[in-house]
């Protein structure tokens, strides 16, 4: 196992480093066991994205939240499995809804087996996560149910769009708080609660997870129009092609409404037929070059700074410094 960017402090810590890496290795082995199905199609489809890799950020945060509390135990490891399974399930559904062709550098499941199999595979993984969390007690079960509800509501709000008179940026933040912030916050709540942390510490880490989760997604929005697909593992401009609002597109549209002629030209390219790769590439490049994209980065930086501030009450430790470093790293990456 290798740690994602932002967690170098852990790797250098002679005591914490081996403990975290051992925990992540155990989570990976449990993930492998959890995704075994006797049905051949279910087995291969469910393993498709698991075997494509991933940063395992959510299990890692569950382990770190536990280490900031009473320490990693078997229940925390199981919760790490639950968070990653839940995340994987959402990816199957998201790729169908976004008609994305690539995920983690490999073909999206629906391009191989069709939409129905991809959706049912996501449902199957959700059910396996629920089965595991049912053995962890009443609060973890409530965490999973609440998080699942927020994930679905986030997607529903994204699909329905802002209500009458609702600010589009505020609506979008609400969407990503549900779709991304909720599960990262859940990872922090699982880890701290199951490690026996005082409720004040649990709430501190939940707040950190919410904020860093939003920062993570805002950075993803910008990466969608600035990164090389060979680096990110996703097709650049996927959200743009599907007409899904993201932070850069919201900002450039607002600039166009305010009379920015350069922004108006970008919007024209964005609103053109993006079926061809050439048209999409033109729109992506134009959006990436507009100052709205730099503004989007700055907004993501502020959310990361707020996440760092949220854990200021925690005593100084390698874990705290690693959480601070991770919040910084999520908005200073290219994939």
TAVENGI-V622174 format. One record per residue. RES is the residue in three letters. PHI is phi as a letter, one per 30 degrees, with the letter a starting at -180 (none if undefined). OMEGA is omega in whole degrees, 0 to 359 (999 if undefined). BURIAL is # if it has 24 or more other C-alpha atoms within 12 Angstrom, else .. Layout:
BEGIN
res=RES phi=PHI omega=OMEGA burial=BURIAL
res=RES phi=PHI omega=OMEGA burial=BURIAL
END
This chain:
BEGIN
res=UNK phi=none omega=174 burial=.
res=UNK phi=b omega=182 burial=#
res=UNK phi=d omega=177 burial=#
res=UNK phi=d omega=179 burial=#
res=UNK phi=e omega=180 burial=#
res=UNK phi=j omega=183 burial=#
res=UNK phi=c omega=180 burial=#
res=UNK phi=d omega=179 burial=#
res=UNK phi=e omega=180 burial=#
res=UNK phi=d omega=182 burial=#
res=UNK phi=e omega=182 burial=#
res=UNK phi=d omega=181 burial=.
res=UNK phi=d omega=188 burial=.
res=UNK phi=d omega=179 burial=.
res=UNK phi=c omega=184 burial=.
res=UNK phi=d omega=184 burial=#
res=UNK phi=e omega=180 burial=#
res=UNK phi=d omega=181 burial=.
res=UNK phi=d omega=180 burial=#
res=UNK phi=d omega=180 burial=#
res=UNK phi=d omega=177 burial=#
res=UNK phi=d omega=179 burial=.
res=UNK phi=d omega=179 burial=#
res=UNK phi=d omega=177 burial=#
res=UNK phi=d omega=178 burial=#
res=UNK phi=d omega=177 burial=#
res=UNK phi=e omega=180 burial=#
res=UNK phi=d omega=179 burial=#
res=UNK phi=d omega=179 burial=.
res=UNK phi=d omega=175 burial=#
res=UNK phi=d omega=180 burial=#
res=UNK phi=d omega=180 burial=#
res=UNK phi=d omega=183 burial=.
res=UNK phi=d omega=185 burial=#
res=UNK phi=c omega=176 burial=#
res=UNK phi=c omega=180 burial=.
res=UNK phi=b omega=179 burial=.
res=UNK phi=d omega=177 burial=.
res=UNK phi=d omega=187 burial=.
res=UNK phi=d omega=181 burial=.
res=UNK phi=d omega=179 burial=.
res=UNK phi=d omega=182 burial=#
res=UNK phi=d omega=183 burial=.
res=UNK phi=d omega=181 burial=.
res=UNK phi=d omega=181 burial=#
res=UNK phi=d omega=181 burial=#
res=UNK phi=d omega=188 burial=#
res=UNK phi=e omega=182 burial=#
res=UNK phi=d omega=177 burial=#
res=UNK phi=e omega=183 burial=#
res=UNK phi=d omega=176 burial=.
res=UNK phi=d omega=177 burial=.
res=UNK phi=j omega=185 burial=.
res=UNK phi=k omega=184 burial=#
res=UNK phi=d omega=183 burial=#
res=UNK phi=h omega=182 burial=#
res=UNK phi=d omega=185 burial=#
res=UNK phi=d omega=173 burial=#
res=UNK phi=d omega=180 burial=#
res=UNK phi=d omega=179 burial=#
res=UNK phi=d omega=175 burial=#
res=UNK phi=d omega=179 burial=#
res=UNK phi=d omega=180 burial=#
res=UNK phi=d omega=177 burial=#
res=UNK phi=d omega=177 burial=#
res=UNK phi=d omega=180 burial=#
res=UNK phi=d omega=175 burial=#
res=UNK phi=d omega=185 burial=#
res=UNK phi=c omega=183 burial=#
res=UNK phi=c omega=179 burial=.
res=UNK phi=j omega=181 burial=#
res=UNK phi=d omega=174 burial=#
res=UNK phi=b omega=185 burial=#
res=UNK phi=d omega=180 burial=.
res=UNK phi=d omega=178 burial=#
res=UNK phi=d omega=178 burial=#
res=UNK phi=d omega=177 burial=#
res=UNK phi=d omega=178 burial=#
res=UNK phi=d omega=175 burial=#
res=UNK phi=d omega=177 burial=#
res=UNK phi=d omega=181 burial=#
res=UNK phi=d omega=182 burial=#
res=UNK phi=d omega=181 burial=#
res=UNK phi=d omega=176 burial=#
res=UNK phi=d omega=180 burial=#
res=UNK phi=d omega=178 burial=#
res=UNK phi=d omega=180 burial=#
res=UNK phi=e omega=180 burial=#
res=UNK phi=e omega=180 burial=#
res=UNK phi=d omega=181 burial=#
res=UNK phi=d omega=177 burial=#
res=UNK phi=d omega=181 burial=#
res=UNK phi=d omega=181 burial=#
res=UNK phi=e omega=184 burial=#
res=UNK phi=d omega=175 burial=#
res=UNK phi=d omega=183 burial=#
res=UNK phi=d omega=181 burial=#
res=UNK phi=c omega=185 burial=#
res=UNK phi=h omega=179 burial=#
res=UNK phi=d omega=181 burial=#
res=UNK phi=c omega=183 burial=#
res=UNK phi=b omega=175 burial=#
res=UNK phi=a omega=180 burial=#
res=UNK phi=h omega=176 burial=#
res=UNK phi=i omega=180 burial=#
res=UNK phi=b omega=180 burial=#
res=UNK phi=d omega=176 burial=#
res=UNK phi=d omega=186 burial=#
res=UNK phi=e omega=184 burial=#
res=UNK phi=d omega=177 burial=#
res=UNK phi=d omega=180 burial=.
res=UNK phi=c omega=187 burial=.
res=UNK phi=c omega=182 burial=.
res=UNK phi=j omega=184 burial=.
res=UNK phi=d omega=185 burial=#
res=UNK phi=d omega=180 burial=.
res=UNK phi=d omega=180 burial=#
res=UNK phi=d omega=180 burial=#
res=UNK phi=d omega=180 burial=#
res=UNK phi=d omega=176 burial=#
res=UNK phi=d omega=175 burial=#
res=UNK phi=e omega=178 burial=#
res=UNK phi=d omega=180 burial=#
res=UNK phi=d omega=180 burial=#
res=UNK phi=d omega=174 burial=#
res=UNK phi=e omega=183 burial=#
res=UNK phi=d omega=178 burial=#
res=UNK phi=d omega=177 burial=#
res=UNK phi=d omega=180 burial=#
res=UNK phi=d omega=179 burial=#
res=UNK phi=d omega=180 burial=#
res=UNK phi=d omega=184 burial=#
res=UNK phi=d omega=180 burial=#
res=UNK phi=d omega=181 burial=.
res=UNK phi=c omega=186 burial=.
res=UNK phi=c omega=177 burial=#
res=UNK phi=j omega=187 burial=.
res=UNK phi=d omega=183 burial=.
res=UNK phi=d omega=176 burial=.
res=UNK phi=e omega=178 burial=#
res=UNK phi=d omega=178 burial=#
res=UNK phi=d omega=177 burial=.
res=UNK phi=e omega=182 burial=#
res=UNK phi=d omega=181 burial=#
res=UNK phi=d omega=180 burial=#
res=UNK phi=d omega=180 burial=.
res=UNK phi=d omega=178 burial=#
res=UNK phi=e omega=179 burial=#
res=UNK phi=d omega=181 burial=.
res=UNK phi=d omega=176 burial=#
res=UNK phi=d omega=181 burial=#
res=UNK phi=d omega=179 burial=#
res=UNK phi=d omega=177 burial=.
res=UNK phi=d omega=178 burial=#
res=UNK phi=d omega=179 burial=#
res=UNK phi=d omega=179 burial=.
res=UNK phi=d omega=177 burial=#
res=UNK phi=d omega=182 burial=#
res=UNK phi=d omega=185 burial=.
res=UNK phi=d omega=180 burial=.
res=UNK phi=i omega=182 burial=#
res=UNK phi=d omega=175 burial=.
res=UNK phi=d omega=180 burial=.
res=UNK phi=e omega=179 burial=.
res=UNK phi=i omega=181 burial=.
res=UNK phi=d omega=178 burial=.
res=UNK phi=d omega=186 burial=.
res=UNK phi=d omega=180 burial=#
res=UNK phi=d omega=178 burial=#
res=UNK phi=d omega=177 burial=.
res=UNK phi=d omega=182 burial=#
res=UNK phi=d omega=177 burial=#
res=UNK phi=d omega=177 burial=#
res=UNK phi=d omega=179 burial=#
res=UNK phi=d omega=185 burial=#
res=UNK phi=d omega=171 burial=#
res=UNK phi=d omega=178 burial=#
res=UNK phi=d omega=188 burial=#
res=UNK phi=d omega=185 burial=#
res=UNK phi=b omega=183 burial=#
res=UNK phi=d omega=186 burial=#
res=UNK phi=d omega=184 burial=#
res=UNK phi=d omega=177 burial=#
res=UNK phi=d omega=174 burial=#
res=UNK phi=d omega=179 burial=#
res=UNK phi=d omega=178 burial=#
res=UNK phi=e omega=179 burial=#
res=UNK phi=d omega=179 burial=#
res=UNK phi=d omega=176 burial=#
res=UNK phi=e omega=186 burial=#
res=UNK phi=d omega=183 burial=#
res=UNK phi=d omega=180 burial=#
res=UNK phi=d omega=184 burial=#
res=UNK phi=d omega=175 burial=#
res=UNK phi=d omega=176 burial=#
res=UNK phi=i omega=181 burial=#
res=UNK phi=d omega=171 burial=#
res=UNK phi=d omega=184 burial=.
res=UNK phi=e omega=178 burial=.
res=UNK phi=d omega=178 burial=.
res=UNK phi=d omega=178 burial=#
res=UNK phi=e omega=182 burial=#
res=UNK phi=d omega=177 burial=#
res=UNK phi=d omega=182 burial=#
res=UNK phi=d omega=174 burial=#
res=UNK phi=d omega=180 burial=#
res=UNK phi=d omega=176 burial=#
res=UNK phi=e omega=182 burial=#
res=UNK phi=d omega=178 burial=#
res=UNK phi=e omega=185 burial=#
res=UNK phi=d omega=182 burial=#
res=UNK phi=d omega=176 burial=#
res=UNK phi=d omega=177 burial=#
res=UNK phi=d omega=178 burial=#
res=UNK phi=e omega=180 burial=#
res=UNK phi=d omega=182 burial=#
res=UNK phi=d omega=177 burial=#
res=UNK phi=d omega=176 burial=#
res=UNK phi=d omega=176 burial=#
res=UNK phi=e omega=179 burial=#
res=UNK phi=e omega=182 burial=#
res=UNK phi=d omega=179 burial=#
res=UNK phi=d omega=180 burial=#
res=UNK phi=e omega=180 burial=#
res=UNK phi=c omega=181 burial=#
res=UNK phi=b omega=188 burial=#
res=UNK phi=c omega=171 burial=#
res=UNK phi=d omega=181 burial=.
res=UNK phi=d omega=179 burial=#
res=UNK phi=d omega=180 burial=.
res=UNK phi=d omega=186 burial=.
res=UNK phi=d omega=183 burial=#
res=UNK phi=i omega=179 burial=#
res=UNK phi=b omega=179 burial=#
res=UNK phi=d omega=180 burial=#
res=UNK phi=e omega=177 burial=#
res=UNK phi=i omega=180 burial=#
res=UNK phi=e omega=180 burial=#
res=UNK phi=d omega=180 burial=#
res=UNK phi=d omega=180 burial=#
res=UNK phi=d omega=182 burial=#
res=UNK phi=d omega=180 burial=#
res=UNK phi=i omega=179 burial=#
res=UNK phi=d omega=180 burial=#
res=UNK phi=d omega=174 burial=#
res=UNK phi=b omega=184 burial=#
res=UNK phi=e omega=180 burial=#
res=UNK phi=d omega=182 burial=#
res=UNK phi=d omega=177 burial=#
res=UNK phi=d omega=182 burial=#
res=UNK phi=d omega=182 burial=#
res=UNK phi=d omega=176 burial=#
res=UNK phi=d omega=178 burial=#
res=UNK phi=d omega=177 burial=.
res=UNK phi=d omega=178 burial=#
res=UNK phi=d omega=178 burial=.
res=UNK phi=d omega=180 burial=.
res=UNK phi=d omega=175 burial=.
res=UNK phi=j omega=178 burial=.
res=UNK phi=d omega=184 burial=.
res=UNK phi=d omega=178 burial=.
res=UNK phi=d omega=178 burial=.
res=UNK phi=d omega=179 burial=#
res=UNK phi=d omega=177 burial=#
res=UNK phi=d omega=177 burial=#
res=UNK phi=d omega=181 burial=#
res=UNK phi=d omega=177 burial=#
res=UNK phi=d omega=178 burial=#
res=UNK phi=d omega=180 burial=#
res=UNK phi=d omega=185 burial=#
res=UNK phi=d omega=177 burial=#
res=UNK phi=d omega=176 burial=.
res=UNK phi=d omega=184 burial=.
res=UNK phi=c omega=181 burial=.
res=UNK phi=d omega=180 burial=.
res=UNK phi=d omega=179 burial=.
res=UNK phi=d omega=181 burial=.
res=UNK phi=d omega=179 burial=.
res=UNK phi=d omega=179 burial=.
res=UNK phi=d omega=181 burial=#
res=UNK phi=d omega=178 burial=#
res=UNK phi=d omega=180 burial=#
res=UNK phi=d omega=180 burial=#
res=UNK phi=d omega=181 burial=#
res=UNK phi=d omega=180 burial=#
res=UNK phi=d omega=179 burial=#
res=UNK phi=d omega=180 burial=#
res=UNK phi=d omega=183 burial=#
res=UNK phi=d omega=183 burial=.
res=UNK phi=d omega=179 burial=#
res=UNK phi=e omega=178 burial=#
res=UNK phi=e omega=180 burial=#
res=UNK phi=d omega=175 burial=#
res=UNK phi=d omega=177 burial=#
res=UNK phi=d omega=178 burial=#
res=UNK phi=d omega=176 burial=#
res=UNK phi=e omega=182 burial=#
res=UNK phi=d omega=177 burial=.
res=UNK phi=d omega=178 burial=#
res=UNK phi=d omega=179 burial=#
res=UNK phi=e omega=182 burial=#
res=UNK phi=d omega=177 burial=#
res=UNK phi=d omega=178 burial=#
res=UNK phi=d omega=178 burial=#
res=UNK phi=d omega=178 burial=#
res=UNK phi=d omega=178 burial=#
res=UNK phi=d omega=179 burial=#
res=UNK phi=d omega=179 burial=#
res=UNK phi=d omega=183 burial=#
res=UNK phi=d omega=182 burial=#
res=UNK phi=c omega=178 burial=#
res=UNK phi=e omega=179 burial=.
res=UNK phi=d omega=181 burial=.
res=UNK phi=d omega=177 burial=#
res=UNK phi=d omega=181 burial=.
res=UNK phi=d omega=180 burial=.
res=UNK phi=a omega=175 burial=.
res=UNK phi=d omega=180 burial=#
res=UNK phi=d omega=180 burial=#
res=UNK phi=d omega=180 burial=#
res=UNK phi=d omega=178 burial=#
res=UNK phi=d omega=177 burial=#
res=UNK phi=d omega=176 burial=#
res=UNK phi=d omega=180 burial=#
res=UNK phi=d omega=179 burial=#
res=UNK phi=d omega=179 burial=#
res=UNK phi=e omega=177 burial=#
res=UNK phi=d omega=186 burial=#
res=UNK phi=d omega=184 burial=#
res=UNK phi=d omega=179 burial=#
res=UNK phi=c omega=175 burial=#
res=UNK phi=b omega=183 burial=#
res=UNK phi=b omega=180 burial=#
res=UNK phi=b omega=178 burial=#
res=UNK phi=a omega=999 burial=#
END
